[in-house]
């Protein structure tokens, strides 16, 4: 099941991933649900207080 996040403004974002240079996985949010992925284990979602945009962060 794909991971979605609804921010404080009520906008729903879907988590996507792609492969960056060197094979590293890059996670980003989009308003398009097509191709969305699950939230990987060991990561959490935080929201930028000014813009309301969600970001993926490794848990400490």
Secondary structure, 3 states (H helix, E strand, C coil): CCCEEECCCCCEEEEEEEECHHHCEEEEEECCCCCCCCCCCCEEEEECCCCCCEEEEECC
